[in-house]
Amino acid sequence: MANKKAISINKQVLHFTPDDSRVVTRFFTPGNSKRIENIFERIFLLPEEEAKKILDQTLKSFSKRHRNIKRIFKDNFDQIVKTTEFENDFNLEQKLLIGSYFTMEYSIESAALFNPSVVVHPEAIDSDSGRLKVLLSFRAVGEGHISSIVFRRGVIKSNGELLVQKNSALVERVNRTPDPIYLKSDFSLKLKEIGTYDLVSKILDNLLDEFTFDELKEAIQIFRKKKDIKHKKVGRNSEEAIETLLWLANANYEIKFSPELDISARVIFPVSNNEIKGVEDARFVLFKNGNGAGKHVYYATYTAYNGFTALPQLIETVDFCHFKVSVLLGEGSKGKGMALFPRKINGKYATISRNDNENLYIMFSDNIKHWENPILLKPPAFYWEFFQIGNCGSPIETEKGWLLLIHGVGPVRTYTISAILLDLEDPTKVIGLLKDPFLIPNEQERNGYVPNVVYSCGAIIHKDMLILPYAMSDSRSGIASLKVEELFDKMIYY
């Protein structure tokens, strides 16, 4: 029989709110070759002294807002000059000035800072201290509702209170690492899954098992040339399949930040066409290999969105400086909100999912990127989840079982947070649950961009306290803490 005493929730005064001073630079173009050449012409005709004066003023205005602003301007000049046939030779100052006109600032979190997760800091993985270093991730939203991933560094005290270190004054996004290595087997799986493999199989035949983007483009050129020679123009279906192949390549990439750059200054900003409208709801988890060698890796499943299609992807990192991003494969990877278990179970990777946008599922796989055969874990059962349910981050291992925080959607699209308990050895079995949510949006939390929503992408247990960063109405975030034992006492067990 469950204890009827209400769970005591402590909500910290600490809130994470949007900060419009946190800006990154983006390439900026009118997209019209005539207008681009007009800008080139105007700058080329400026007297040398005047051009220098304008550049100096621009550098003075923006050099404290971005590291190495000259490099940013030069890179943007190099990018825009490829789109024009303007023949005049520019000196370095003219190139930098031109680059400044094709640069814009983007305030990454001016609109919202929400859907947080928390993990142990890499420096504290083996720590047994009363104070635990942690990293928090958030979904930041700016103009045009473009989402990116940002980080904060903090410390959890033994009483469950979270202290957060001051943000870096600078924010930096990085470009993808050039020439990543792709696996042909991964491409074949995904292309078969989306039904375009047969149309581009000849291209893949001309590639090694591991290939680069340049080698892929070369194989595509050979394919098109052979089609033309045979007087069979590459048909619309083949061209669409080629675009899908390139789209897939662009969705697999690596990015690297300087270790000297503070974690709060690093932003994972959309870098592929597939992510043009943002990277959403990263669920970070510290994954322990369990091989006795002390190895660890952080994974995060997230949803890439291009304004039309949501694509589940995987982030991998060991240090939060070097990130590998790849597309998740298999029919089971479709849908939003996958959350990986923090270790293998019976020799297999495991994940919680919501494959039909309504029910909770669980999947097992030998390959962390390839998911099939979802098993129904829990359908909506109570009034507060009748519309749909989903996870609030990765399951947390406890002595009693896998603690899985879940969210339910009820009347008037109200999101609430509750919990279930899964068997440690066989997590397909639900062995305990809360009949009611323990976190409900109150009057101070329910107003925002999307009203009546509390939501999380991952919590952590420290000193028998559950520390839960959570979003309020898709606008801002807060921190709640509660005793794990109270949660267990309130559960109904099977």
N, C-alpha and C positions, 0 to 999 in steps of 0.2 A: 504494500500500500504506500503510495507516495505521500511524503510529508506535505501538509497543506500550507505551511509557512511560506510566505513569499520570498523569492530570492532577492537578496540585498544587492542592488546595483549602485556602484559608485561612479558618477560621471565627473570627470575632471573639468576644471575651469578652462584648461588648455583647449584651444580650438585651432584648427588649420583653415585659414581663410585665403581666398584668392589675393594675389599680390601682383598688381599690374606693372610694377617696376621690374619684374623678372622678364627680360627680353632676350631673344636670340635673333640672329640675322637670317634672312632668306633671300634667295635669288628672286629678282623682280623684273618682269619684262612685259611690255605691251602685247607681245606675241605677233606683232605686225612688222615685217621686214622694212617697210618704207619708214615707219615711225622710228625704228631702231637706227636706220641710217641717218635720219634727220638729227637724232641726238648726237651721233658720231660727228656729223658735219658741224653742228653748232660748237661742240667742244674743240674740234680741230681748228676752227677759225678764231678761237679766243686768243688774244695776245698772251704771250708766255707768262708775263707777270700776273695778269689777271687770273689765269688758270691756276697758277701757284697759290695765289691768295685764296681762291675758293677752296682748293684742296686743303690748305693749311687750316682754314676755318672748320672744314668738315672733319678733319682728323682731330682737331682740338675738341670738337663737340661730342665725338663718339668714341675716342680712344679709351676713355675711362669706363665705358659701358661694355666694351668687348675686348678680349685679349687679341692682340695682333690684328687690328682692324685693317692695316695695310694688306695683309695676306688675304683677308676676306674680299677686299676690293679687287685685288689682282686676280683671284680665282674667279670672281664673277665677270671680270673683263674677259678672261680666257674662255669662259662659257658662252658669253654673248657674241664674241667676235666670230665664233664658228658658224653663227647663223646668218652672217652677212658677207657680202663680197666687197665691202668698203676697202679700197686699195691703199689708202694713205698709211704711212708708217708712223706710229705713235711713240713718243718717248715714255719713260716710266711714269712720270708725273701725269701725263695725259691718260695713260692706261688706268692708273689708280682713280683718277677723277671720273673717267667713263664708268669704271666698276662701281663707283659710289652711286651712280644714277640707276644702276641695275641691282641695287641692294635695298632691302627694306627691313625694318625691325618687326618682330612678331612677339606680342606679349603672351607667353605660353599659358599662363593661368589667370588671365584677366577675368574670365567668366566663371570658372569653377575649379575646385580642388577637392576631389572626392574619391570614393571607392578605394580605400587604403588597404594595404597588407603590411605585415610586420614579420621580420625574420631576425635570427641571431646574427650579429655583425661577424664578418669573417675572422676578426681578431679575438672573438670571444667564444668560439665554437666549443673549446674544451675548458672554458672558465667555470669555476665553481664558486664564484664570488656572489655576495648578496646583491650586488649591483650588476645588471646585465646590459652590455652594449647591444644595441639593436639598430637595424635599418628599416625605415618605413618607405613604402612606395605609394604613389598616388596617381590617379588619372587627372591630369591637368587639362583644362579646356580654355581655348582662347577664341579670337575672332573667327567666325565661320564655323564654329563648333568643331575645330580640329583638335583631336586629343593627342597628348603625348604622355610619357611616363617620367615622373620626377621623384627625387629621393630626399629624405631627411635622416639625420643621424640623431640617435637619442640614447638614453640610459633608463632602464627600469629599476627602481629602488625595490628593496625587499618587501615594502608594503604595497607594491603594485603601482606606485605613482610613476608616470613617465615624464622625464625631463628631456627637452629637445634642444639641441645646440643651434646656435644662430645660423641663419642661412648665409651662404656666400653672396657677396654683392654682385658677382658676375655669374652668368649662366652660359653654358656652351653646348652646342650640338656639334656632332662630328659627322663627316661624310662616311659612306660605306668604305670598307677596306677594298682596294682594287683587286681584281682577279681572284675571287674566292674559288675554292675547289668544289665542284658539284659531283654527286653520285648518280650515275645513270639509273641504278636500281630504284632510287627514290623517285626520280622523274617518271620512270615507267609505271610505277604503282599509281602515282597521282593522275597521270594522263589516262590510264585505263579506268580509273575511278570516275573521271569526269567525261569519259567517252571520246577522247580525241587521239588516243594512242595510234590507231591504225593509220591516221592521216599524216603522222609525223614519224612513224617508225623508221623510215628510210634515213631520216636525219640522225636519229639516235644510233643507227647502225654505223654511221661514220664517226662515232665518238668513242673514246676509251671509257672504261668503267668509271674513271675519275676524269673530269674535264673542266676547262675554264670557260668563262663567258666568251672570250675571243674565239676559242675553238668552236663553241656553239654557233656563233655568228658565221664563222667560216663554213660550217656544215650546212647551215641554212642557205647560204649563197650558192653552194654546190648543188643543193637540192633544187633551188629555183632555176639555176642555169640548165640543168638536165631537163627540166620540164619544158623550158623554152626551146631547147634544141629539138625536142620531139614534137614541137608545135602544139604542145598541150599547155596552154597558159595555166599558171597556178590558179586553181579555182578559188572561189570565195570561201568554201569550207576549209580548204588547205591553208589559205591565208589566215583565217580565224584560228585554226589549230596552231599555226606558227606564232601568232600573237599570244595564244595561251601558253605556249612553250616559253616565250620570252618573259611573259608575265610571271610564270612560275620561277624562272631563274632570278628575276628581280626581287622576288619575295624571299629568297634565301640569301643571306648576306651576313657580314660581320662588321662591327664598329668597335673602335678603340678610343678610349679617353686617356689622357695623360694621368698617371698615378698622382701627380702633384696637384691635380684639380680636385677640389673638395667635392665630396659625394653630392652635396646639395647643389653644386654647380653643373652636374651632369644631367642632361635631358635626352631621353630617347625619343627623338622627334621623327615623324614619318619620313622615311627615305626612299620607299619604293612606291611605284604607281598604285600598287594594291592597297597601300595604306594612306592614300591621298587625303582621306577624311579622318584618319586617326588610328591610333593604337589604343584599344580599350580594355580596361579591367584586367590588368596583369595580376595573376595569383602566384606570388613568389613563395617558394618553399625550399628549405635547406634539405637536400637529398643526401643521405649517408649511404655509401656503397656497402658498408657492413662487411668489408673484406679484411678487417683487422689492420689495414695499412693507414688508417686515419684519413683516407681520402674523402673529399666532399665536393659537392657541386650544387649550385643554386639553379633551379629551373623555375620558369614561369610560363604558364599557358596564358595566352591573351588572344583577343580578337582583332584582326586587321580589317579595316573597313574602307572601301573606296567610293562610298556613296550609293553603291548598288548591291554589292556582295560582301558578306561577312566571311572571312577566312580564318580558321583557327590556326594559330602559330605557336612556336615554342622558342623561348629565350633560354640560353644556357650561359652561365658565367661562374667563375670561381672567385673573382675579386671585385666585381662591379666596375671594372675598367674595360675589360675585353668581353664583348657580348657576341654570341653567335645566335643568329635568328634563322629558323627554318620552318617550312610548312609542315603541318601535321597531315598524315596520310590515313587513308582507309575510310570506309563508310561510317565507322563509329566516331570519327573525329568531327563529323558535321554537327553544327549547332554551337551555341555559345556556352561559356562557363565551365570548362573542364578544370578539375583541380586534382593534381597529382598527390598520391600518397608519398610520405617522406622516405620511404625505403621499399625495397622489393618485398613481395609477399609470396612465399612458396616459390621463390626463384623468378617471379614475374613482376614487371612494372604494373601498377594499378592506378586507376583514376576514377574519380566521380564525374559524372556528366549529366547533361539534360538533353538527350538526343532528339526528343520530340517537342521541346519547348514547354513541357508540362510536368513530366515525372522525373524522379531521380533514378539514375542508372549507375552501374559500376562496370568497369571493363578491365581486362587483364591482357598483357602483351609481352612478348619477348623483345620487342623493339619499341623504345619510348616514343618514336615518331609515327608508329603505325598502329591504328586502333580499329578493331572489328568486334562484332558480336556483343553489343551492350546487354547487360542483364538487369532487369527491372529490380530496383532496390526499394523504392518507396513511392507510391502514388499519393496525391493529396488526400488527406483523411479528416482534417479539422477545418472549421469555418474560416480560419485565418489564412488557409492555404488552398482553398477550393479552386482558385483561378489557376495557379501554378506554383511549383516550388523549385528551388535551386540551392546550390551550396553557397556558403560564405567563406570559401577558402579551403585549403587542404585539410584532410583529417589530422587530428593531433593524437599521438600515441600516449595512452595512459595505462595504468595497471588494470583498470576495469574494462578497457576496450578502446577502440578508435572513436574519439570524440569528434563528431562532425557537426559544425554549425551550419544551419540551413536558414534560408529566408522563405517566407510564404507571401503570396499575394492574395489579399482578401477583398472585402467590400471597398468600393470607391478607390480601387487600385492602391490600397494601403499595404506597404511592405513592412513586415515585422521579422525579427530574428529569433530562432529557437534552436534546438539541438536534438540530435539522436546519437545513440551509441551503437557501434558495430563490433562484432566479435573480432578479437585480435587475430586469430588464425584463419577465420573464414568471414571476411568482412561483407560477404553477400547477405549475412544474417544481421538484421536489426535486433539488438537485444535490450534496448532501452530507448525511451523517448520522452520528451516533454509534451504534454497535451496542449500547453499554452505557450505563446512566445514569452521570452524574458526581456526583450527589448522592443518597445513600441514607440513610434515617434510622438513626442510630447508637444505641447503648444509652442515651445520655442524652436522645435526642430522640424515641424511639419510644413512650414512655408519655405518655398525656394523654387528653383527652376523646374523640378518635378516634385510637386507636393506629396506629403504623406509617405515618404520613403526613408527607411534606415537600411543600410546595406554595407557589407564588408567583403573584402577579398582575402582575408586571412588574419588569424589571431595567434597568440602565443601563450604558453603557460610558464610562469616563473614563480617559484616559491609557493606553489599551490594556489596561485592566483591566475585567473584567466584575464589576459590583457587584450581587449578588443578595440582596435581602431575601427571607427564606423563612419559612414557618410550620412549626411543629413540632406534629404531632398535634392540630391544631385548638385549641391552648391558648395558645401563646406564639410569639414570632418571634425570629429571629436574622439575622445577616448573614454571607454567604459571598462571597469574592472569588477570582478566578482570572485568569490571563493569557489573553486572547482567542486569542492565537497557539497556545497549548497546546491549546485546544479545537479549533481548525482543524486542527492537526497530527494529532489523534487521529481525525479524521473519515475516512469512506470517501466517495470522490467518484465521480460518474457522468459 
